[in-house]
């Protein structure tokens, strides 16, 4: 017994998948934005720190030019040094300007260099640069000959807090987007899957008790091929059920008739013995059984051909030996009924057909058998062969043009002639001919019925 595996919700799966996609996509985008924004903000901060350091250097240089080497190191007297900023400017061993707290000195190079440091509980951003100090010629000795460096530091706490705020904003935005996706996606997915729900309701009314039921056409692009394929499956199922019902009803009809004959035979022999020997009675019973067997065989063969189970295998089939086998098979029945089979000599039938040999033999066998069974005694069945057709004709004085429309219908028989046939021969021949891609036509001319099987030359 098969156990049912665990089920899952398509809506929940799509929700989590979309949330994961949003988290990864927006998370990656947020990370890129964060890195780029941090880099730009830090660069702007460094540019601002460098500009303030250069302003301070220019102010010290101006003061130096005015005061000369007698400049006494000042504390916090230069413009742009208010707030949380610290600096020290020295030329050689001499300090020209500084704040009360001197920041740590960073490495000095030809171009300004930046570094991190700490001072009295503050996190600093330090810029170190060379400063060229010049003295007017009217003054005395100069310190310009000694190298001058400026170390300028500012509190980087506001920058850190700004970057943390930006990170928090991006994180909250990302989590908010994911939460919004988790909340909204089930509703959106439900709206998107509504056509599937409608198909489910439509399928509920389709079944064996409602033949011909089909799914309504869908205007959803993704569902159009699904609906088309499902309706094709339903059409094949309906055709299969129709064949089964037709098979069952035909079989029941023929069995009922033959079993009624068998029962009548037994009842008559039981109540009113005919005096025939046992072999004769058993022969009649065996004949009825053979007719039933032939009916079942023909029905099964017809059903297999119509359902496509009898696969066609095309090969070159010489007609001469095939017609010889079919003619020999019906020769005894023709002699018993006083019917002559008039066929061209075997050497004159020099034709080969590209067809399935089994299906082609079914067509010719049933056409010839039908002609032998229904031809009046003392007449001939004409079998003619051409390069593109085989024609079988027999006298049919009881047929009318209106009867040709019933040819090929199951269990249709004209009157009582041909007793013992279930009326399946022409239906079987027609089905086999269609499977071969050939045409089977019937024509009534001057009391002669001509059945012509034609193929493409």
N, C-alpha and C positions, 0 to 999 in steps of 0.2 A: 504494500500500500504506500503510495507516495505521500510524503509529509509536506505540508505547505511551508515554504521558506518564509522568513521574516519579510514583511512589507515595509516600504518606506514612503514618505510623503514627498511627492514631486515638488510641491510648493515649498516645503521646508528645505529640501535640497537646493533648490534654486535660490532661496533666501540666503542660506549660508554661503553658497558659492559666490553670489553677488556681493555679500558683505566681505568675503575674503578678497575678491577682486578689488573692491573699493579700498579696502584697508591697504593692500599691497600697492595699488596704483597711486592713491592719494598719499600714502605713507612715503613712497619713493619721491613723489613730486614735492611733498612737504620737506623732506630731507634735502633735496636739491635746492629748494628755495631758501631753507635755513642756512645751508652752507654758503650760498651766494650772498644772502643778506648779511650774514656775519662777516664775510670777507669785505663787503663794501663798507659796512659800518666801521669796521676796524681801520680800513684804509682812510676813511674820512676822519676818524678820530686821530689817527697818526698825523694826517695833514694838518689838522687843527693844532695838535700839540707842537708840530714843527713850526707852524706859523707864529705861535705864541713865543716859542724859543727864539726865533729869528727877530721878532719884535723886541724882545728883551735884550738880545745882543746888540741891536741897533741903538737902543736907548743907552746902554752902558757905553758903547763906543762914542756916542754924542757927548755924554758926560765926561768921558775920558779926554776927549779932545778939548773940552772946556777947562778941565781941572788939571790935566797933565799928570805927571808921575806922583803928584802929591795926593792923588785920589785916595781917600780913606775908604776901606771896604764898608759898604752900606748894607743895611738890613731892611729889605722890603720897601725901598724908596723908588723903585722903577715902575713905570706904568705896565699894566698887564700882569702883575704878579700877585693880585689879590685872589682870594679864594683858596682852595686846596691845591696849591702849587708850590713847589720847592725848587730851588736852583742853587748852583754854585758856579762862578766863572773865575777861573784862575789862569794866570799867565806864568808859566814856570812854577815857582813856589809861592808866588804872590797871589792872594785872593783879591780880585777886584770887586766882586759883588756876591752876596749870598743871602739866603734866608736864615732865620734862627736855627732851623733844623736843616742840615745839609743832606740832600738825597744821596743814595749810593751812586758811585760813578760807574757808568757803563763803558764798554769798549769804544775807542775813538778810531775813526777811519777817515779817509778822504771825503766820503759822503756821510750824511747823518745816519746814525745807527740807533735802533730801538731795542729796548730790553724791559723785562719786568723786574720789579723790586718791591720791597715792603719798608715802611717807615712809620713808626709810632702807631701801629695798628691799621695803617692804610695800605691798600694794594696799589702800587704805582705803575705808571707807564713812563719810562725814562727815555729821553732822546739825548744823545751825545753828539756834538758837532764842533768843528774847528771854527774859531772866530779870529778874523784879522783885525787887530787893533792898530790904528795909525795915530801919530802925534804930530801936531803942527811943528814946523821947523823952528819956530821962535821959542820953543820950550827947550828944557834941558834934556837930561838923559831919558830914554824911553824904555818901556817894557815890551815894545812891539817885537823886539828881537827874540824874545822868548815865545815859545808856542802857547797860544791861548785856546782853552777848551771850555765849553759850556755844557753843563749837565742839567737838564731841565726835566722835572717830573711833575705829573698831575695825578690826582686820584682817579683811578679807573673804575671805581665802584659804580658810578652812574652807567658807565658803558656795560659793565657786567649785568647790572639790573635790567638794562634795556634788552640785552641779548636773552636773558632769562625770560623776560616778559614776552618777547617774540616767540621763543620756544614754547611757552605755555599757550600762547594764542594758537600756534600751529597744532599743538597736541590736542587742545580742546576742540578745535575745528575738525580735526581728523576723527576724534571719537564721536563728536556730534554727527558727522556725516555717516559714520558707520551705524550709529544708533538710529538715525533717520532711515537708512536703508533697511535695517532690521524691522522697523515699524511699518514702513510703507510698502516694502517689497511683497509681503504676503497678499496685500490687497491688489497690487499691480499684477502679480503673477496670477491671482485668481481671475482678474479681468482678462488677462491674456489667454488663460486656459479655458475660458468659457466655451469656445467652440468645441473643445474636447468633451466637456460636460454635455453639450447639446448632442454630440455624436453618441455619447453613452446612452442618453435617453432614447435616441432614435434606434439604437441597436437593441434596446430592451423589447421593442415590439416586433423584432425580426426573428423568425424561427421556422421550424418545419410546419407549424400550424398556419403560417402566414406566407405561403409561396408568392413570389413576385415582389416581396418587400425589398426595398433598396434604401440606402442612406441618401438623405437629401444632398443636393450639390452644395459644396462649401465655397465661400468666397475668400477663404484663408489660403494663401499660396502654399504654405507648408502642408496643409491638409488635403489639397486637391489630389495629389497622387495617392495618398492613403485611401481616400474615399473611392477613387477610381478602381484601385486594386481590390478593395474590399467588395465593391459592387460586382467586379468580375468574378471574385470567388463565390459570391452569393448566386450569380448567374450559373456558374458551373455546378454549384450545389443543387440549385433548383432543377437544372437539366438532369443531374444524376438522380434526384428524387423522382423526377417525372419518368425517367427510364425504369427505375425500380418499380414504381406504381404500375407502369404499363406492362412491365414484365410480369408482375404479380397478378394483375387483372387478366392478362392474356393467358397466363399459365392456369389460373383458376378456371377460366372459361373453357379451355381445351380439356383440362383434366376432368371438369365436371361432365362435359359431353362424353368423353371416352369412358370415364368411370361409370356413367349411366348406361352406356352400351354394354360394358362388362357386367354390371349388375343385372341388367335385363337378360343377358345371355345365361348367366348362372341361374337366375330365377326360372327362366323358361325351361332350362334343362332339368332343374330340380322338380318342377311341378308337372311339366309335360315333356318327358324325355323324347327326344327326336329319333332316337334309335341309332344315331351316328356313333361311330366308335370313339373311344377316348382321345385318340390321336387327332381326329378332326376337330373336336371341341377344344383341345389344348392348342391346336394350331390357330384357331380363331382368337383364343386368349393371348397367345404369343404375338399375333398380328396387331392386336390392340396395344399390347405393351411396347412393341416396336414403334408404333405410331407415336405413343407418348414419349418414348425415348428420343425419337427424331424431332419432335416438337420442342422438347427441353433443350436439345443440342442446338437447334436452329435459333431459339430464343437467346441462349447464352452467347452464341456466336454473334448474333445481331447486336446484342447489348455491348459486347466487347468492342465491336467495330465502331458503333456510334459513340461510345465513351472515349475512344482513342486508345484503349488498352491494347488493341491489335495494331502494333507498330508496323508501318509499311517499310519494306526493305527492297529498294529498287534494284533490278538487275535485268539483263537481257534474257527474255523468255521466248524460246522458239514456240510458235503456235502449233505446228504439226503434231509433235508428241503430246502436247497438252490436250488438244482436241481429240486425239486418239484415245487418251485415257478417259476423258469425259464421255465419249461415245460408247466405249466398252462398258462403262459403269451402268449406262441406261439401256443397253442393248436388250437385256433379258426382259426388262419392264416393257419395252417397246414391242417385242415379239409377243408377250402375253396379252397385250391390248390390240394386237394386229396393226401396229403402226410401224412404218418403215422410216429409218433415219437416212436421209439422202444428203451425203456430204461429199465434198470434192475429194479426190484421191490425195493421200497423204503427201505424195511427192509434189503435188501441185500447190500445196500450202507452204510457200517459201517466205514466211514473214516472221520477224522477231520483234517483240514489243518490250520497251523499257518499263517494267512494272514489277510489282510484288507477285511472285508466282502463286503464293497461297491465296491471296485475295482475288487474283485473276481467275484462278480455278474455281473459287466460290461463285463468282459471277456466272461463268459459263456453265458450271454444273447445275446451278439453280435455274438458269434460263432454259437449258435443254431438258431438265427434269420437268419443269412446268409445261413445256411444249408437249412432251411425251404423255404427261398425265391428262392433258386437256384436249389433245388432238382426237378427232373421231376415228373410230376403227376403220381400217382400210385406207387411211390417208398417209401422207408422207410428211415428215418434219424436215424442212430444208435448212441446211447449215452452210452458209456461204462466208468466205473469208476474203477481205481485200487488204490493201497495204495500210489502211488507216481505220478499219472497222471489221467487226464480226456481226453477221446478221443471222438470226434464227427465226424461221417462220413456220407457222402451223395453221391448219384450217380451224376457224373459230366461227361457225355459223350462228352461234347463239349470242355472240358479242355485238354490242352497239357502240357507236362513237362515244356516247355518254359514259360507257363503262371504263373507258381509258383513264378517266380522272381518278378512279378508285385504285388503279394499279399502284402497287408499292405500299398500300395500307395493310397493316397487320390484320390477319385473320379475315380478310375479305375474299370471298369465293363466289363465283358466278354459278348459281343453281347448285345442283347435286353432282355435276360432273367433276371428275377429279377427286372422288371420295377418297379419304385417307390422307389428304394433304391439309395442313393447318392454315394455308394461305400466307405462309411466311417466306416462300421462295423469292417472290419478286421484291419484297421488302428487304430481304437479306442481300439480294443482288444489287439493288439500288444503293444500299448503304456501302457495300464493298466498292462499287463503282465510284461513288463520291470520294471515298477514302483514297482511291487510286488517281483521282483527278480526271476521271473519264466521264463521258456523258452516256446515259442510257435512255433511249427514246423508244416509244411504242407507237406503231402506226397500223391502222386497219384499212386494208385495200382489197376490195372484191372478196370479202369473206375470209381473207388471210390476215392473221396477226403477225406483224414483223417486229421483233425486238432487236434493236441495233445498238451495239456497244461500240462507241467511237472514241479514239484517242488522237492525240496530236501526232502528225506524221513526222 
